[in-house]
Amino acid sequence: MDKLGLEQIKEQIKYGTEVLKLIVLLGVAIGGGSIGVLLGKYSLVRFGLAGFGILVTLSLAIGAWRQHRRTQQLIKRITEAL
């Protein structure tokens, strides 16, 4: 693998870790907000919003898992090239 290819993979790894950080922070914020919605007076709208927030949090968790796996594969590629 040439020098340009290694630098490109390094940049992809950096970008991937930043995206992973963003996904995790969004998941924590949305999940916390969803739980916070349930702390008030109980109503159907609150349960609906909390349920939707939990679904979004779960989808973000799946996205974080996929992003982590993709970044790990890039790291493996770069270590094999060296």
C-alpha positions as CSV (number, residue, x, y, z in Angstrom):
1,M,0.0,0.0,0.0
2,D,1.4,3.4,-1.0
3,K,1.8,6.4,1.3
4,L,-1.2,8.1,-0.2
5,G,-3.4,5.1,0.5
6,L,-2.2,4.9,4.2
7,E,-2.9,8.6,4.7
8,Q,-6.4,8.2,3.2
9,I,-7.1,5.3,5.6
10,K,-5.8,7.4,8.6
11,E,-8.2,10.2,7.7
12,Q,-11.1,7.8,7.3
13,I,-10.3,6.4,10.8
14,K,-10.2,10.0,12.3
15,Y,-13.5,10.8,10.6
16,G,-15.0,7.5,11.7
17,T,-14.1,8.1,15.4
18,E,-15.6,11.6,15.2
19,V,-18.8,10.2,13.8
20,L,-18.9,7.6,16.5
21,K,-18.5,10.2,19.2
22,L,-21.4,12.2,17.7
23,I,-23.6,9.2,17.5
24,V,-22.9,8.2,21.2
25,L,-23.5,11.8,22.4
26,L,-26.8,12.0,20.4
27,G,-27.8,8.6,21.9
28,V,-27.2,9.7,25.4
29,A,-28.9,13.1,24.9
30,I,-32.0,11.6,23.3
31,G,-32.2,8.6,25.7
32,G,-31.9,10.9,28.7
33,G,-34.5,13.2,27.2
34,S,-36.8,10.3,26.7
35,I,-36.5,9.2,30.2
36,G,-37.0,12.8,31.4
37,V,-40.3,13.0,29.5
38,L,-41.6,10.2,31.7
39,L,-40.8,12.1,34.9
40,G,-43.8,14.4,34.5
41,K,-47.5,13.8,34.7
42,Y,-48.4,10.6,32.9
43,S,-50.2,10.9,29.6
44,L,-50.5,9.1,26.3
45,V,-48.5,11.8,24.5
46,R,-45.6,11.5,27.0
47,F,-45.5,7.8,26.6
48,G,-45.6,8.2,22.8
49,L,-42.7,10.7,22.8
50,A,-40.7,8.6,25.2
51,G,-41.3,5.5,23.1
52,F,-40.2,7.3,20.0
53,G,-37.1,8.6,21.7
54,I,-36.2,5.1,22.9
55,L,-36.6,3.8,19.3
56,V,-34.3,6.6,18.0
57,T,-31.8,5.8,20.8
58,L,-31.8,2.1,19.8
59,S,-31.3,2.9,16.2
60,L,-28.4,5.2,17.2
61,A,-26.9,2.3,19.2
62,I,-27.0,0.1,16.1
63,G,-25.4,2.9,14.0
64,A,-22.7,3.3,16.6
65,W,-22.0,-0.5,16.6
66,R,-21.7,-0.4,12.8
67,Q,-19.5,2.6,12.8
68,H,-17.2,1.1,15.5
69,R,-17.0,-2.1,13.4
70,R,-16.1,-0.2,10.3
71,T,-13.4,1.8,12.1
72,Q,-12.0,-1.4,13.5
73,Q,-11.8,-2.9,10.0
74,L,-9.9,0.2,8.8
75,I,-7.5,-0.1,11.7
76,K,-6.9,-3.7,10.9
77,R,-6.2,-2.8,7.3
78,I,-3.7,-0.2,8.2
79,T,-1.9,-2.5,10.6
80,E,-1.7,-5.3,8.0
81,A,-0.2,-2.9,5.5
82,L,2.6,-1.9,7.9
